[in-house]
């Protein structure tokens, strides 16, 4: 069932209109990026029932903006990363460490909702983010010729003993997608398998989040900047 969200959800839209007004106060900046997210009204994930189950539309709308803020942060600022490629024969575990380089928070004056819809027991939200001058420059760096493109699908476990939280589970899937994307990119460009790689990585667009065989999945496109590749010969 599909339902457009109108006047009955006054409380949710009061938040949206407040954010939109703040955006108007900034003015002068016309550079906008956008993406779509969805939030389930009856969230059950990784074997856990959400603490606030079931969600009302106001809470779902707040979560949608929090998720959009995370994705915009990953598009504009990205992460620095350390990747230990690992090798089974040498009993070296694969490991990826990501550190977000900047954060856009819920309530940011550049963040706004442009369209909402209820379908399939979820709230779907289109969100825009209006960049300031420094953020525009950051995004342009990510789109420069020295940055390489990569894409992959990542997965979060179908069950976790500790509750990771609704947004935490999405982070797990996205980080796994980043690991797979970096690994695939290195396989295609490096003749000899490296030991360690450092650099930075950002989302090229909002990831596509879906459930596959009970696991939360994230299909994502990335931009990757490699700063150092350390071969096994160095050890």
Legacy VTK file of the C-alpha trace (Angstrom):
# vtk DataFile Version 3.0
C-alpha trace
ASCII
DATASET POLYDATA
POINTS 235 float
0.000 0.000 0.000
1.215 3.477 -0.866
0.111 6.553 1.039
1.283 10.120 0.652
1.948 11.852 3.958
-0.270 14.899 4.473
-1.731 16.990 7.320
-2.403 14.275 9.948
1.307 14.085 10.662
1.534 17.685 11.831
4.188 17.022 14.453
6.548 15.399 11.945
6.124 18.180 9.435
6.700 20.853 12.070
10.242 19.470 12.301
10.607 19.503 8.526
9.337 23.068 8.169
11.672 24.189 10.957
14.668 22.714 9.140
13.542 24.212 5.841
13.314 27.652 7.412
16.860 27.349 8.714
18.076 26.463 5.230
16.416 29.567 3.841
18.331 31.719 6.310
21.652 30.543 4.870
20.879 31.487 1.290
23.504 32.150 -1.403
24.487 28.464 -1.791
22.722 26.615 -4.576
24.784 23.427 -4.538
22.529 20.642 -3.274
22.996 16.865 -3.024
20.135 14.478 -2.285
19.220 10.902 -1.548
16.403 8.619 -0.417
16.185 6.570 2.789
13.507 4.411 4.381
12.648 3.506 7.952
10.539 0.499 8.985
7.672 1.167 11.365
8.134 -2.291 12.938
11.921 -2.740 12.997
13.365 -6.163 13.835
17.048 -6.618 13.035
19.907 -9.026 13.791
17.622 -11.042 16.060
16.483 -8.026 18.108
13.180 -6.179 18.337
13.751 -2.426 18.341
13.414 -0.846 21.795
10.878 1.671 20.440
8.860 -0.862 18.419
6.511 0.073 16.814
7.576 3.525 15.608
5.165 6.368 14.980
5.675 8.561 11.933
7.406 11.307 13.932
10.047 8.940 15.301
10.465 7.303 11.895
10.954 10.739 10.341
13.623 11.624 12.888
15.473 8.379 12.171
15.277 9.036 8.436
16.978 12.397 8.905
19.644 10.857 11.163
20.406 8.240 8.526
20.478 10.841 5.751
22.882 12.945 7.834
25.215 9.931 8.129
25.178 9.330 4.375
25.731 13.007 3.556
28.678 13.020 5.990
30.156 10.007 4.203
29.676 11.688 0.808
31.191 15.059 1.732
33.850 14.148 4.316
34.329 10.410 3.881
36.501 8.167 6.041
40.216 7.652 6.442
40.997 3.959 6.337
43.602 1.377 7.236
43.183 -1.947 5.447
45.112 -5.086 6.307
44.443 -7.278 3.288
45.085 -10.490 5.190
46.065 -13.910 3.889
44.830 -17.288 5.032
48.073 -19.112 4.175
49.977 -16.843 6.566
47.138 -16.818 9.126
46.723 -13.061 8.778
43.169 -11.860 9.320
41.614 -9.320 6.992
40.842 -6.055 8.815
39.450 -2.660 7.822
39.461 0.364 10.133
37.370 3.380 9.149
37.346 6.814 10.800
34.757 9.368 9.721
36.529 12.644 8.871
33.610 14.970 9.518
29.994 14.851 10.609
26.730 16.450 9.561
24.336 16.146 12.479
20.578 15.963 12.730
19.315 19.530 12.874
22.023 20.890 10.588
20.778 24.016 8.781
21.639 22.473 5.404
19.559 19.326 5.938
15.943 19.198 4.820
13.203 16.826 3.705
11.672 17.371 0.276
9.278 14.431 -0.082
7.789 11.698 2.108
5.740 8.610 1.355
4.430 5.624 3.307
4.576 2.281 1.496
5.288 -1.338 2.403
5.082 -0.532 6.145
7.970 1.934 5.807
8.409 5.690 5.742
10.346 6.703 2.628
12.035 10.095 2.697
13.862 12.133 0.076
16.387 14.403 1.812
18.436 17.306 0.448
21.608 18.814 1.825
22.666 22.325 0.872
26.449 22.609 0.948
28.361 25.651 2.138
31.513 26.829 0.350
33.978 24.613 2.243
31.760 21.555 1.803
31.530 22.232 -1.914
35.318 22.273 -2.125
35.526 18.984 -0.234
33.062 17.337 -2.585
34.970 18.614 -5.618
38.145 16.963 -4.296
36.278 13.658 -4.120
35.327 14.106 -7.762
38.843 14.906 -8.970
40.770 12.834 -11.473
43.114 11.271 -8.892
40.266 9.543 -7.047
39.310 6.041 -8.159
35.786 4.613 -8.328
34.772 1.326 -6.733
31.561 -0.433 -5.839
30.459 -3.469 -3.882
27.710 -4.947 -1.741
28.228 -5.414 1.974
26.313 -7.422 4.553
25.511 -7.278 8.227
25.052 -10.561 10.144
21.519 -11.945 10.403
22.083 -12.340 14.146
24.243 -10.500 16.667
24.312 -11.304 20.377
24.492 -7.637 21.304
21.960 -5.231 19.825
23.882 -2.921 17.421
20.977 -0.485 17.111
19.081 0.296 13.923
21.722 2.710 12.591
24.617 0.609 13.859
23.495 -2.324 11.728
23.428 -0.102 8.649
26.955 1.061 9.453
28.121 -2.568 9.645
26.720 -3.331 6.185
28.185 -0.161 4.648
31.614 -0.777 6.184
31.554 -4.326 4.816
30.710 -2.903 1.383
33.680 -0.513 1.684
35.972 -3.427 2.565
34.774 -5.440 -0.449
35.096 -2.432 -2.759
38.678 -1.665 -1.697
39.657 -5.321 -1.972
38.156 -5.658 -5.472
39.816 -2.432 -6.610
43.252 -3.606 -5.424
42.821 -6.967 -7.153
42.183 -5.166 -10.415
45.097 -2.722 -10.160
47.924 -4.339 -8.160
50.060 -7.078 -9.734
51.292 -8.285 -6.353
48.988 -8.640 -3.402
49.758 -5.893 -0.857
49.997 -6.365 2.897
48.519 -3.053 4.055
46.848 -0.072 2.403
45.961 3.347 3.784
43.926 6.120 2.251
40.491 7.696 2.299
37.115 6.613 0.957
33.733 8.284 0.536
30.257 7.370 -0.638
29.543 8.483 -4.203
25.786 8.396 -3.506
23.361 7.030 -0.938
23.704 3.241 -0.708
20.812 0.967 -1.596
19.723 -0.752 1.619
17.711 -3.985 1.433
17.296 -7.376 3.094
18.824 -10.433 1.417
18.249 -13.910 2.934
17.640 -12.353 6.340
20.742 -10.158 6.237
20.734 -6.388 5.916
22.596 -5.524 2.711
24.097 -2.315 1.370
24.937 -1.892 -2.316
27.204 1.145 -2.510
29.413 3.121 -4.856
32.577 4.668 -3.441
35.370 7.067 -4.296
38.784 5.933 -3.089
42.066 7.786 -2.631
45.088 5.566 -1.898
47.939 7.211 0.032
50.202 4.227 0.747
50.515 0.592 -0.294
52.829 -1.635 1.751
53.863 -4.925 0.080
54.470 -8.203 1.899
58.155 -7.818 0.957
58.427 -5.041 3.545
57.921 -7.593 6.347
LINES 1 236
235 0 1 2 3 4 5 6 7 8 9 10 11 12 13 14 15 16 17 18 19 20 21 22 23 24 25 26 27 28 29 30 31 32 33 34 35 36 37 38 39 40 41 42 43 44 45 46 47 48 49 50 51 52 53 54 55 56 57 58 59 60 61 62 63 64 65 66 67 68 69 70 71 72 73 74 75 76 77 78 79 80 81 82 83 84 85 86 87 88 89 90 91 92 93 94 95 96 97 98 99 100 101 102 103 104 105 106 107 108 109 110 111 112 113 114 115 116 117 118 119 120 121 122 123 124 125 126 127 128 129 130 131 132 133 134 135 136 137 138 139 140 141 142 143 144 145 146 147 148 149 150 151 152 153 154 155 156 157 158 159 160 161 162 163 164 165 166 167 168 169 170 171 172 173 174 175 176 177 178 179 180 181 182 183 184 185 186 187 188 189 190 191 192 193 194 195 196 197 198 199 200 201 202 203 204 205 206 207 208 209 210 211 212 213 214 215 216 217 218 219 220 221 222 223 224 225 226 227 228 229 230 231 232 233 234
